Amino acid sequence: MTNPIKTIKSVLDAPAEKRGAMMDRTNAELSTFFAQPQNAMYMQELAYNLVSSSWSDAMAQDITPMIIDVKTVGLGEIDYMEEDLRGLRAYWQGKGGRIQSGIMRFQREQMPREEMVAALDLHADEVTTNFWGTLQKLRSQYEEKLRQLPVQRLVELIATALPHPSTIDGDPLTASVAAASLADTDVDPIMQNVMEHSKGQVSIVGTSTALHYLAQTGMDYGDIVKNQLFQTGQIGTYKGAAVVQIENFEDFYGDLVLPNDELWIVGRNAGRLTYYGNQPKVQVLNLESFYQRWETARDAGMKLFGAEAGRLGRIILT
């Protein structure tokens, strides 16, 4: 086999009805090829292509852009959040009067820079005995876990930025409500406060379990939801606010990562997610006992700067 990467790409790009037969036909040959130590360089290329593709697919399915601002800058750039631009005067006056001017002022905050990372250890025999089965498992794992990272950080930051109780100018931004008796009178005051400080662009976010209780307050489901075609994304509206469902998931120990007993009301201008650079880093490390570690990292930073400005709300279901 002269170039296994081209073979793999041709199989993955094949129509679904032909792909299974092509995998069966090439599985043994690819397994044998990657078992040979002299072909380790191709393993690095395979890992880069697979993990990079998983990043692309995960980001395409990420729902964070529905909720807050998301942008990409150069790998070496510094990103700043600038807002509260003011100073220009616009007004009516008598004809011929002197026009009063102002000075441009704004608030500037530097976005943080961290890494979104993932690593998986597997034995060399897993690739060399069942190539396609292992490849599909790897791709599925990377796509699922990478897709979950942005929304997981968003929920963590909301909980930190908005402890209960929180208010804005004496008006509530949080509430603790019995789930079974959740009513629009519990949701509306918080949502209205957030809307007033978010230029009306607001999303209500929660897992399917939490949003189940919102349904009893008059949420309007969209046609996609009625047809049960998705697990994440916008599922309807509530009094002008988009209702966005996020998929919960389990950690390594089998515990659910996201709270099923909270609803988050998020203004579009409540924060930002910044990616630094367009390409992730990928490498394969050789470990003891014929294990390999496939690891990846991508520079990114998320910051919520809207809590004190009233752009976040939180409803805790008891």
N, C-alpha and C positions, 0 to 999 in steps of 0.2 A: 504494500500500500504506500504510494508515493506521498500523498497528502491527505491524512485522515480528517483534517479540519474541513476541507472541501466536501468530503463524503458526509460528514456530520451535518454540515449546513444544507446540503442537497436533500438529506432525509428530513430535516426539520422544516424545510421550505416546501416539501411535497404536499399535495392535497391530502386531507385527512383520510380519505378512503384508501390511499396507497401507502401511507406512512407506516402502518403496522407491519405490512409485508416487507417493506424496505428495512425496518428495524430488525425483523427476524433474520433477514438475509445477511445483514452486515454485523450482527451482534458478536458472533464468534471471532470474526476477523479483527474488529476493533478491540475486543477484549485482549486478544493475543498481541496486537500491536502495542497497546499501552502497558502490557506486562513487561516489555523489554526495556531495561535500564537506559539504553542508548536513545530512547525516544522520550526521555523526560522533558526535553524542551517543548515537545508538543503538548505535554500535560499542562505546562504553564500557559500556553496559548489557548488551550481548551478552557482552562479555568477563567482566564481573562474574558473570553467571549461569552461564556455561560453566565458569569457573575455580572458582567456589564449589561448583558441582555436582561437579567433579572432586575437590576437597578432601573433600567428604562421602563420595563413593564410595571414595576411597583410604583414608580413615580407617576406613570400614566393613570394608574388607578387610585392614586392618593386623593383623599377628599379634603385635605387641608386647604387647597386653593379655593374651595367653596366657602371657607369660614373666615380665614384671615389672608393678608397679603403675602404672596410668595414671589421671590425673585431670585435670579442667578447673576452673580458677578464673577469677574476673573479670579483665578485661584489666589493671586497675590494682592488682590484689591482689599480695601477696607470699606465696609458698607456702613452708612449712616442713615438713621431715621430722622428726617426733618419734618416738623409739623408746627401747628399753631402759627402759621405765617400771618402776620398782621402788620399794620402800619399805614397801608394805603387808605386815603380818605376819599370817599365818594359821597356827595351830598348836593342838595339844591341850595342855591343862594341867589341873591339879587343880581341882576345883570351888571357886569362891569366891576363887581367886587373882587377883592384880592382872594386868590384860591389858596387855601391852607393845605400844606403838605404834611407828610408823616415820614417816619423812618422804619424801614423794613426790619422786623424782628421775628425770630423763630426759635424753636426749641430743637436741639440736636443731641441725639444719643447714638453712640457707636454700637453696632450689632455685635453680639458675641461670636466667637469662633470656637467650635468644638468639633468632634468627629462622630459621625454615625458609623458604627462598626458592627461586624458580624464575623464569626469564625466557626468552622465545623471540622472536627477530626473524623477521618474515616480510614479504614484499613485498605491497603493497596489492593487486596484481593476483592474488595467490593466493586472496584472498577474493572478488574481483569477477569472476573468470573461472570458478571452480569452488567455489561457496559451500559446498555440503554436503560435498564431498570434503575441503576444507581444514578445515572445522569438525570433522569426525570425526577427522582426523589430530591436530588440536590437543588435542581431548579425550582421545584415547588417550595422547598424550605426557604430558600433565599428570597423568593418573591413574597411569600407570606410574611416573613419576619421583617423584611425591609419596608414593606408597605405599612406595617404597624408602627414603625418608629416615630414618624412625625406626629400622628394623633396621640400617641402615648405621651410624648413630651408636652403637647398642648394641654392635655388633661392634668398632668403633674403641675404645670405652671399655673393653671387656673386655681387649683387647690391651694397652692402656696400664696398666690397673689390676692386671693379673695377668701379669707377666713370668715367663718360665721360667728357672730353677725357682722355685716359690713353695710355702710350707708354712704350716700352721696348727698350732701346738703340736707341731711336729716331724713332723706327718703331711702327705703330699703333696696339693697342690691342682693341680699340673700334671704332665704326663708327655709324653715324646717317644717315640713308638712307631712301628715299621714298620707301614705300613698293611696290608700283606698278611697280617701275623701278629697283628693286633689281636684280643685275647681279653678275656673278661669279667674276667680277673685284672688287666688293665690299667685297665679302666673302673671296676670296683667300688670299689676303695679311695678313689678321688677322689670318686665319686658318694656314697659313704657319709659321707665327711667333710663334703661340702656339705649333705647331708640333715640331718646332726646339727645344723648351724648354721642351717638354714632351715626348721625345724619340719616337715620332711618334704615340703615343697612344692617340687619340683624339676623343671626341664625340661632335656632334652638337645637342643641346637639345632645345626643344621648344614645345609649345602647337600645336594642330592640325591647329589652325588658323595661327600661325606664320610660321609653316613649309609649309603651302600652298604656301607661297611666295618663299620659297627655291626651290620648285618643278620647278619653271620656270628657274632655273639656271643650270639644268642638273642633278638633284638628281636621282639616280637609285633606284626604289622601289623594295623591295623583294617580293617573291611569297606570303608570308603571308599577306602583305598589299593588294596585288591584290585581294585576296580572302576575305578581310575585316573581319579578324578573331579576331582583338584585338583593344584595346583603348590605351594601353601603351606598351612601349618596343621599341626595335629597328625595324624600319620600312624600312630601306634601307641604302645606303651609298652615300657619296658625296666625290669624289676624294680621296678615301682611309679612310675617316672619317666615323664612325658609326653615323647614324641619329636616334636619340632617341626621341620618342614622349611621352609627359607627359599629363595626363588627367587633365584638369582644373576642378575646383569645386567651389561651392558657400559657403560663410560663413553663420553665423546665420542670417545675415541681407539680404541675397540674393545677395551679391556682389561677383564677381569673385575674387579669391584669387591670382592667378598667372597672370602675364602680358601676354596678347595676342599679344603684339607688340614688343617682343624681341626674339632674338636667342642667345643662350649661347654656346660658344665653350670651352669645358672643357677638360684639359689634365688629364689623368688617375692619375698622381702624383700631382694633384692640391690640394688635401685635403684628409681627412679621416673622416669616421663616426665610432665611437667606441661605442659598447654596453657593459655595465658593468653588468655581470651576465646574466644567461640564462632565469630567471623567472621574470615576472612582479609581482608587488604587486596589490592585488585586495581586495576590501572590500565593504560591503553594510552597509550604515548608515541609521538609522531610524530617520526621520525628523518629523516635526509637520504635523498634519492633514492627517496622514496615508501615507505620501510620503516616498519614499526610494531613497537614492542616491547611484548609482553604480559608483564607481570610481576606477581608475587604474593609475599606474605610473610605469615607467621603466627608470632606470638610463642610460643616453647616452650622448654623446658629439660629436659635429661636428666642424671641424676647416678647413678653407681654408688657406693654407700657400703658394699658388702658384701664387698669383696675382703679387707680385713684381718680381717674377722670370719668368714672361711671360707665365704662364701656363693656363691663363684664357683669353677668348675673349668675347666681347659683341657687338651685333649689335642691335641697336635701330631702329625700323621701324616707320616711320612717315607717 
